[in-house]
Amino acid sequence: ILCFSIFAENFATLTNLINILVQATPMLLMALGMTFVNISGESDLSMGGTVGLCSSLFCGMIAGGHSVAAALGASLGVGVFFGLICGVLVSRAGLSSFITTISIMFLTQGLEYAYTGGASQWVRDNPVVSIVTASLGPIPYMVIFAAVVFLAEYLFLHRTKAGLHFQAVGQSVDAARFAGIPVKHIKLLSFVLAGLFYSAGGILNALRSSGSIIYSGNRLLLPVMA
C-alpha cells in the first residue's frame, strides 16, 4: 500500500478506494456466508458451484424476460436449497462436510452447465445492472449494503446468545451438546445461511460484470476461503 501510494499516481484516491470496495463486496458476502460454517466447526466447498449456478439462473431469467423479483427469489431459493441439502447430510446423516460439500460443488457445476449450455449469461443492456452502479453521494449502495451485513453478522456472532452457540459448537461439539446447545440445528442453520449468502454474492458479482461467466464460482472459491 505504501509503495503504490508513492509511485502510482491514482492509487491513494477516494475513487480507487471505492473501486476496490466495489470489487471486494461480492467476495465479502460469500466469505460472510462461509464464516457461519467455519465458525461452527465445518468446511464448505459447495460455494464453488452454488455461486455460478445461482448467478447464471438470475441472469438467465432476467435475459429471458422474467421480473427481477422472480429471478432474485429463484436464485436465492436455489442457494438456500443446496445449503439445506449440505446441512442435512452433515448434521443429520453425519457425513463429512468436506466430502459432502465438494460433491455438491460438482453437482451444482453440472447443473449450471446443463442450464446454460456452457455459455455465459449476459444482461448488459438491462436496467437491473444499475443496482451496482447506484450510489449515495460517492459511496455505492452495494458497498453500504455489504458494510451493514458485515456489522449485523459481527453483532450476531459476538453479541447474541445464538451467535455464542455457533462459536461453542465450533470449539467443542461434545461440550456444546452437554451444555444443552442444539448442535444439529446450529450446523444445519450454518449451511442454510451460507447458501443464502453465496447466492447473494454471486448475483452482485454477476451484475458487476454485466453477466454471469460460466463457472464463476470456481475461480472465487480459494480467495473467498482465504
KETI-511354 format. One record per residue (C-alpha): residue number from 1; residue in three letters; z, y, x. Coordinates in Angstrom, 2 decimals, padded with zeros to 5 digits. Layout:
<resi->NUM; resn->ALA; Z->Z; Y->Y; X->X>
...
***
This chain:
<resi->1; resn->ILE; Z->000.00; Y->000.00; X->000.00>
<resi->2; resn->LEU; Z->000.89; Y->002.38; X->002.84>
<resi->3; resn->CYS; Z->-002.35; Y->001.71; X->004.74>
<resi->4; resn->PHE; Z->-004.59; Y->002.09; X->001.71>
<resi->5; resn->SER; Z->-002.75; Y->005.26; X->000.67>
<resi->6; resn->ILE; Z->-003.52; Y->006.76; X->004.07>
<resi->7; resn->PHE; Z->-007.07; Y->005.53; X->004.69>
<resi->8; resn->ALA; Z->-008.55; Y->005.12; X->001.19>
<resi->9; resn->GLU; Z->-009.20; Y->008.49; X->-000.41>
<resi->10; resn->ASN; Z->-008.79; Y->007.50; X->-004.07>
<resi->11; resn->PHE; Z->-006.15; Y->004.77; X->-003.74>
<resi->12; resn->ALA; Z->-002.97; Y->006.81; X->-004.27>
<resi->13; resn->THR; Z->-004.13; Y->008.38; X->-007.53>
<resi->14; resn->LEU; Z->-002.98; Y->008.07; X->-011.12>
<resi->15; resn->THR; Z->-006.44; Y->006.89; X->-012.15>
<resi->16; resn->ASN; Z->-006.37; Y->003.98; X->-009.72>
<resi->17; resn->LEU; Z->-002.80; Y->003.06; X->-010.65>
<resi->18; resn->ILE; Z->-003.75; Y->002.91; X->-014.33>
<resi->19; resn->ASN; Z->-006.83; Y->000.82; X->-013.47>
<resi->20; resn->ILE; Z->-004.64; Y->-001.69; X->-011.60>
<resi->21; resn->LEU; Z->-002.19; Y->-001.85; X->-014.51>
<resi->22; resn->VAL; Z->-005.04; Y->-002.46; X->-016.97>
<resi->23; resn->GLN; Z->-006.38; Y->-005.32; X->-014.82>
<resi->24; resn->ALA; Z->-002.89; Y->-006.81; X->-014.48>
<resi->25; resn->THR; Z->-001.95; Y->-006.61; X->-018.18>
<resi->26; resn->PRO; Z->-003.65; Y->-009.86; X->-019.37>
<resi->27; resn->MET; Z->-002.19; Y->-011.84; X->-016.46>
<resi->28; resn->LEU; Z->001.24; Y->-010.31; X->-017.11>
<resi->29; resn->LEU; Z->001.18; Y->-011.53; X->-020.72>
<resi->30; resn->MET; Z->000.16; Y->-015.03; X->-019.62>
<resi->31; resn->ALA; Z->002.88; Y->-015.04; X->-016.96>
<resi->32; resn->LEU; Z->005.49; Y->-013.92; X->-019.51>
<resi->33; resn->GLY; Z->004.49; Y->-016.91; X->-021.64>
<resi->34; resn->MET; Z->004.76; Y->-019.28; X->-018.70>
<resi->35; resn->THR; Z->008.19; Y->-017.81; X->-017.92>
<resi->36; resn->PHE; Z->009.61; Y->-019.32; X->-021.11>
<resi->37; resn->VAL; Z->008.52; Y->-022.79; X->-019.98>
<resi->38; resn->ASN; Z->009.57; Y->-022.39; X->-016.35>
<resi->39; resn->ILE; Z->012.97; Y->-020.93; X->-017.18>
<resi->40; resn->SER; Z->013.68; Y->-023.91; X->-019.45>
<resi->41; resn->GLY; Z->013.04; Y->-026.26; X->-016.54>
<resi->42; resn->GLU; Z->009.48; Y->-027.43; X->-017.25>
<resi->43; resn->SER; Z->006.00; Y->-026.74; X->-015.86>
<resi->44; resn->ASP; Z->002.88; Y->-025.79; X->-017.78>
<resi->45; resn->LEU; Z->-000.71; Y->-026.12; X->-016.57>
<resi->46; resn->SER; Z->-002.25; Y->-026.03; X->-020.05>
<resi->47; resn->MET; Z->-002.85; Y->-022.30; X->-019.62>
<resi->48; resn->GLY; Z->-005.95; Y->-023.10; X->-017.55>
<resi->49; resn->GLY; Z->-007.70; Y->-024.42; X->-020.66>
<resi->50; resn->THR; Z->-005.91; Y->-022.72; X->-023.55>
<resi->51; resn->VAL; Z->-006.79; Y->-019.22; X->-022.35>
<resi->52; resn->GLY; Z->-010.50; Y->-019.98; X->-022.13>
<resi->53; resn->LEU; Z->-010.64; Y->-021.78; X->-025.48>
<resi->54; resn->CYS; Z->-008.77; Y->-019.05; X->-027.36>
<resi->55; resn->SER; Z->-010.73; Y->-016.18; X->-025.81>
<resi->56; resn->SER; Z->-014.06; Y->-017.96; X->-026.42>
<resi->57; resn->LEU; Z->-013.08; Y->-018.63; X->-030.03>
<resi->58; resn->PHE; Z->-012.11; Y->-014.99; X->-030.54>
<resi->59; resn->CYS; Z->-015.32; Y->-013.59; X->-029.04>
<resi->60; resn->GLY; Z->-017.48; Y->-016.24; X->-030.72>
<resi->61; resn->MET; Z->-016.07; Y->-015.44; X->-034.15>
<resi->62; resn->ILE; Z->-016.49; Y->-011.69; X->-033.59>
<resi->63; resn->ALA; Z->-020.08; Y->-012.19; X->-032.45>
<resi->64; resn->GLY; Z->-020.61; Y->-014.40; X->-035.50>
<resi->65; resn->GLY; Z->-019.65; Y->-011.59; X->-037.86>
<resi->66; resn->HIS; Z->-016.08; Y->-012.56; X->-038.72>
<resi->67; resn->SER; Z->-013.40; Y->-009.90; X->-039.06>
<resi->68; resn->VAL; Z->-011.09; Y->-009.03; X->-036.18>
<resi->69; resn->ALA; Z->-008.12; Y->-010.21; X->-038.23>
<resi->70; resn->ALA; Z->-009.70; Y->-013.63; X->-038.84>
<resi->71; resn->ALA; Z->-010.71; Y->-014.05; X->-035.19>
<resi->72; resn->LEU; Z->-007.28; Y->-012.94; X->-034.00>
<resi->73; resn->GLY; Z->-005.47; Y->-015.25; X->-036.41>
<resi->74; resn->ALA; Z->-007.61; Y->-018.25; X->-035.46>
<resi->75; resn->SER; Z->-007.27; Y->-017.67; X->-031.72>
<resi->76; resn->LEU; Z->-003.52; Y->-017.12; X->-031.78>
<resi->77; resn->GLY; Z->-003.18; Y->-020.11; X->-034.10>
<resi->78; resn->VAL; Z->-005.05; Y->-022.36; X->-031.66>
<resi->79; resn->GLY; Z->-002.81; Y->-021.19; X->-028.82>
<resi->80; resn->VAL; Z->000.32; Y->-021.96; X->-030.82>
<resi->81; resn->PHE; Z->-001.11; Y->-025.31; X->-031.93>
<resi->82; resn->PHE; Z->-001.68; Y->-026.58; X->-028.40>
<resi->83; resn->GLY; Z->001.66; Y->-025.17; X->-027.32>
<resi->84; resn->LEU; Z->003.22; Y->-027.16; X->-030.14>
<resi->85; resn->ILE; Z->001.44; Y->-030.33; X->-029.00>
<resi->86; resn->CYS; Z->002.74; Y->-029.85; X->-025.45>
<resi->87; resn->GLY; Z->006.23; Y->-029.14; X->-026.77>
<resi->88; resn->VAL; Z->006.34; Y->-032.20; X->-028.99>
<resi->89; resn->LEU; Z->005.06; Y->-034.54; X->-026.27>
<resi->90; resn->VAL; Z->007.52; Y->-033.19; X->-023.69>
<resi->91; resn->SER; Z->010.64; Y->-032.55; X->-025.79>
<resi->92; resn->ARG; Z->010.34; Y->-035.33; X->-028.37>
<resi->93; resn->ALA; Z->008.34; Y->-038.06; X->-026.65>
<resi->94; resn->GLY; Z->009.93; Y->-037.43; X->-023.27>
<resi->95; resn->LEU; Z->006.67; Y->-037.26; X->-021.35>
<resi->96; resn->SER; Z->006.30; Y->-035.46; X->-018.02>
<resi->97; resn->SER; Z->005.44; Y->-031.80; X->-018.59>
<resi->98; resn->PHE; Z->003.15; Y->-031.79; X->-015.54>
<resi->99; resn->ILE; Z->001.06; Y->-034.75; X->-016.74>
<resi->100; resn->THR; Z->001.11; Y->-033.61; X->-020.38>
<resi->101; resn->THR; Z->000.03; Y->-030.04; X->-019.75>
<resi->102; resn->ILE; Z->-002.68; Y->-030.88; X->-017.23>
<resi->103; resn->SER; Z->-004.08; Y->-033.33; X->-019.82>
<resi->104; resn->ILE; Z->-004.06; Y->-030.58; X->-022.46>
<resi->105; resn->MET; Z->-005.77; Y->-028.28; X->-019.96>
<resi->106; resn->PHE; Z->-008.69; Y->-030.70; X->-019.56>
<resi->107; resn->LEU; Z->-008.79; Y->-031.32; X->-023.31>
<resi->108; resn->THR; Z->-008.99; Y->-027.62; X->-024.16>
<resi->109; resn->GLN; Z->-011.60; Y->-027.03; X->-021.45>
<resi->110; resn->GLY; Z->-013.69; Y->-029.76; X->-023.08>
<resi->111; resn->LEU; Z->-013.26; Y->-028.15; X->-026.49>
<resi->112; resn->GLU; Z->-014.23; Y->-024.78; X->-025.02>
<resi->113; resn->TYR; Z->-017.44; Y->-026.29; X->-023.63>
<resi->114; resn->ALA; Z->-018.17; Y->-028.02; X->-026.93>
<resi->115; resn->TYR; Z->-017.68; Y->-024.75; X->-028.85>
<resi->116; resn->THR; Z->-019.69; Y->-022.52; X->-026.52>
<resi->117; resn->GLY; Z->-022.27; Y->-024.99; X->-025.23>
<resi->118; resn->GLY; Z->-021.31; Y->-023.86; X->-021.74>
<resi->119; resn->ALA; Z->-022.32; Y->-020.24; X->-022.37>
<resi->120; resn->SER; Z->-020.17; Y->-017.14; X->-022.16>
<resi->121; resn->GLN; Z->-019.46; Y->-015.29; X->-025.42>
<resi->122; resn->TRP; Z->-020.23; Y->-011.55; X->-025.26>
<resi->123; resn->VAL; Z->-019.04; Y->-008.73; X->-027.52>
<resi->124; resn->ARG; Z->-020.37; Y->-005.79; X->-025.51>
<resi->125; resn->ASP; Z->-021.55; Y->-003.64; X->-028.41>
<resi->126; resn->ASN; Z->-018.75; Y->-004.46; X->-030.84>
<resi->127; resn->PRO; Z->-016.18; Y->-001.74; X->-031.73>
<resi->128; resn->VAL; Z->-013.38; Y->-004.25; X->-031.06>
<resi->129; resn->VAL; Z->-013.81; Y->-003.58; X->-027.33>
<resi->130; resn->SER; Z->-012.33; Y->-000.11; X->-027.89>
<resi->131; resn->ILE; Z->-008.92; Y->-001.78; X->-028.22>
<resi->132; resn->VAL; Z->-008.65; Y->-001.99; X->-024.44>
<resi->133; resn->THR; Z->-010.05; Y->001.49; X->-023.78>
<resi->134; resn->ALA; Z->-007.92; Y->003.46; X->-026.26>
<resi->135; resn->SER; Z->-005.07; Y->005.39; X->-024.69>
<resi->136; resn->LEU; Z->-002.08; Y->007.59; X->-025.34>
<resi->137; resn->GLY; Z->-002.80; Y->010.50; X->-023.05>
<resi->138; resn->PRO; Z->-003.70; Y->008.99; X->-019.67>
<resi->139; resn->ILE; Z->-001.95; Y->005.66; X->-020.35>
<resi->140; resn->PRO; Z->-003.94; Y->002.91; X->-022.15>
<resi->141; resn->TYR; Z->-002.33; Y->001.36; X->-025.19>
<resi->142; resn->MET; Z->-002.67; Y->-002.13; X->-023.71>
<resi->143; resn->VAL; Z->-000.51; Y->-001.08; X->-020.74>
<resi->144; resn->ILE; Z->002.12; Y->000.33; X->-023.12>
<resi->145; resn->PHE; Z->001.95; Y->-002.89; X->-025.16>
<resi->146; resn->ALA; Z->002.47; Y->-005.03; X->-022.05>
<resi->147; resn->ALA; Z->005.42; Y->-002.90; X->-020.94>
<resi->148; resn->VAL; Z->007.06; Y->-003.23; X->-024.38>
<resi->149; resn->VAL; Z->006.54; Y->-007.00; X->-024.42>
<resi->150; resn->PHE; Z->007.94; Y->-007.31; X->-020.89>
<resi->151; resn->LEU; Z->011.04; Y->-005.32; X->-021.84>
<resi->152; resn->ALA; Z->011.51; Y->-007.30; X->-025.05>
<resi->153; resn->GLU; Z->011.30; Y->-010.63; X->-023.22>
<resi->154; resn->TYR; Z->013.68; Y->-009.43; X->-020.50>
<resi->155; resn->LEU; Z->016.25; Y->-008.34; X->-023.06>
<resi->156; resn->PHE; Z->015.81; Y->-011.60; X->-024.98>
<resi->157; resn->LEU; Z->016.33; Y->-013.81; X->-021.94>
<resi->158; resn->HIS; Z->019.21; Y->-011.84; X->-020.41>
<resi->159; resn->ARG; Z->020.96; Y->-010.13; X->-023.31>
<resi->160; resn->THR; Z->020.90; Y->-012.64; X->-026.17>
<resi->161; resn->LYS; Z->022.60; Y->-015.94; X->-026.88>
<resi->162; resn->ALA; Z->019.27; Y->-017.71; X->-027.39>
<resi->163; resn->GLY; Z->017.96; Y->-016.39; X->-024.08>
<resi->164; resn->LEU; Z->021.00; Y->-017.69; X->-022.24>
<resi->165; resn->HIS; Z->020.39; Y->-021.05; X->-023.88>
<resi->166; resn->PHE; Z->016.89; Y->-021.10; X->-022.36>
<resi->167; resn->GLN; Z->018.38; Y->-020.47; X->-018.92>
<resi->168; resn->ALA; Z->021.15; Y->-023.03; X->-019.41>
<resi->169; resn->VAL; Z->018.62; Y->-025.74; X->-020.30>
<resi->170; resn->GLY; Z->016.62; Y->-024.96; X->-017.16>
<resi->171; resn->GLN; Z->019.69; Y->-025.06; X->-014.93>
<resi->172; resn->SER; Z->021.05; Y->-028.36; X->-016.23>
<resi->173; resn->VAL; Z->019.81; Y->-030.34; X->-019.22>
<resi->174; resn->ASP; Z->022.91; Y->-032.55; X->-019.30>
<resi->175; resn->ALA; Z->025.36; Y->-029.64; X->-019.09>
<resi->176; resn->ALA; Z->023.45; Y->-027.78; X->-021.81>
<resi->177; resn->ARG; Z->023.47; Y->-030.83; X->-024.05>
<resi->178; resn->PHE; Z->027.22; Y->-031.36; X->-023.56>
<resi->179; resn->ALA; Z->027.75; Y->-027.66; X->-024.40>
<resi->180; resn->GLY; Z->026.07; Y->-028.20; X->-027.77>
<resi->181; resn->ILE; Z->022.80; Y->-026.44; X->-026.98>
<resi->182; resn->PRO; Z->019.77; Y->-027.93; X->-028.85>
<resi->183; resn->VAL; Z->017.84; Y->-028.86; X->-025.71>
<resi->184; resn->LYS; Z->014.85; Y->-030.38; X->-027.50>
<resi->185; resn->HIS; Z->014.44; Y->-027.36; X->-029.76>
<resi->186; resn->ILE; Z->014.60; Y->-024.98; X->-026.79>
<resi->187; resn->LYS; Z->011.93; Y->-026.87; X->-024.83>
<resi->188; resn->LEU; Z->009.70; Y->-027.12; X->-027.90>
<resi->189; resn->LEU; Z->010.01; Y->-023.40; X->-028.60>
<resi->190; resn->SER; Z->009.28; Y->-022.52; X->-024.98>
<resi->191; resn->PHE; Z->005.86; Y->-024.23; X->-025.12>
<resi->192; resn->VAL; Z->005.01; Y->-022.71; X->-028.51>
<resi->193; resn->LEU; Z->005.81; Y->-019.20; X->-027.24>
<resi->194; resn->ALA; Z->003.81; Y->-019.88; X->-024.10>
<resi->195; resn->GLY; Z->000.77; Y->-020.88; X->-026.16>
<resi->196; resn->LEU; Z->001.03; Y->-017.67; X->-028.16>
<resi->197; resn->PHE; Z->001.21; Y->-015.54; X->-025.00>
<resi->198; resn->TYR; Z->-001.68; Y->-017.41; X->-023.35>
<resi->199; resn->SER; Z->-003.88; Y->-016.71; X->-026.32>
<resi->200; resn->ALA; Z->-002.93; Y->-013.01; X->-026.47>
<resi->201; resn->GLY; Z->-003.51; Y->-012.59; X->-022.74>
<resi->202; resn->GLY; Z->-006.84; Y->-014.41; X->-022.95>
<resi->203; resn->ILE; Z->-008.04; Y->-012.16; X->-025.76>
<resi->204; resn->LEU; Z->-007.16; Y->-008.98; X->-023.85>
<resi->205; resn->ASN; Z->-008.78; Y->-010.37; X->-020.71>
<resi->206; resn->ALA; Z->-011.96; Y->-011.12; X->-022.65>
<resi->207; resn->LEU; Z->-012.05; Y->-007.67; X->-024.25>
<resi->208; resn->ARG; Z->-011.57; Y->-006.04; X->-020.86>
<resi->209; resn->SER; Z->-014.67; Y->-007.92; X->-019.66>
<resi->210; resn->SER; Z->-016.57; Y->-007.33; X->-022.93>
<resi->211; resn->GLY; Z->-016.70; Y->-011.07; X->-023.47>
<resi->212; resn->SER; Z->-015.25; Y->-014.45; X->-022.65>
<resi->213; resn->ILE; Z->-016.58; Y->-016.06; X->-019.48>
<resi->214; resn->ILE; Z->-016.70; Y->-019.85; X->-019.62>
<resi->215; resn->TYR; Z->-013.60; Y->-021.49; X->-018.11>
<resi->216; resn->SER; Z->-012.00; Y->-018.08; X->-017.55>
<resi->217; resn->GLY; Z->-008.52; Y->-019.58; X->-017.79>
<resi->218; resn->ASN; Z->-009.16; Y->-021.92; X->-014.88>
<resi->219; resn->ARG; Z->-009.52; Y->-019.14; X->-012.30>
<resi->220; resn->LEU; Z->-006.46; Y->-017.34; X->-013.67>
<resi->221; resn->LEU; Z->-004.13; Y->-020.34; X->-013.51>
<resi->222; resn->LEU; Z->-002.89; Y->-020.05; X->-009.94>
<resi->223; resn->PRO; Z->-002.48; Y->-016.21; X->-009.95>
<resi->224; resn->VAL; Z->-000.51; Y->-016.42; X->-013.19>
<resi->225; resn->MET; Z->001.68; Y->-019.24; X->-011.89>
<resi->226; resn->ALA; Z->002.35; Y->-017.23; X->-008.74>
***
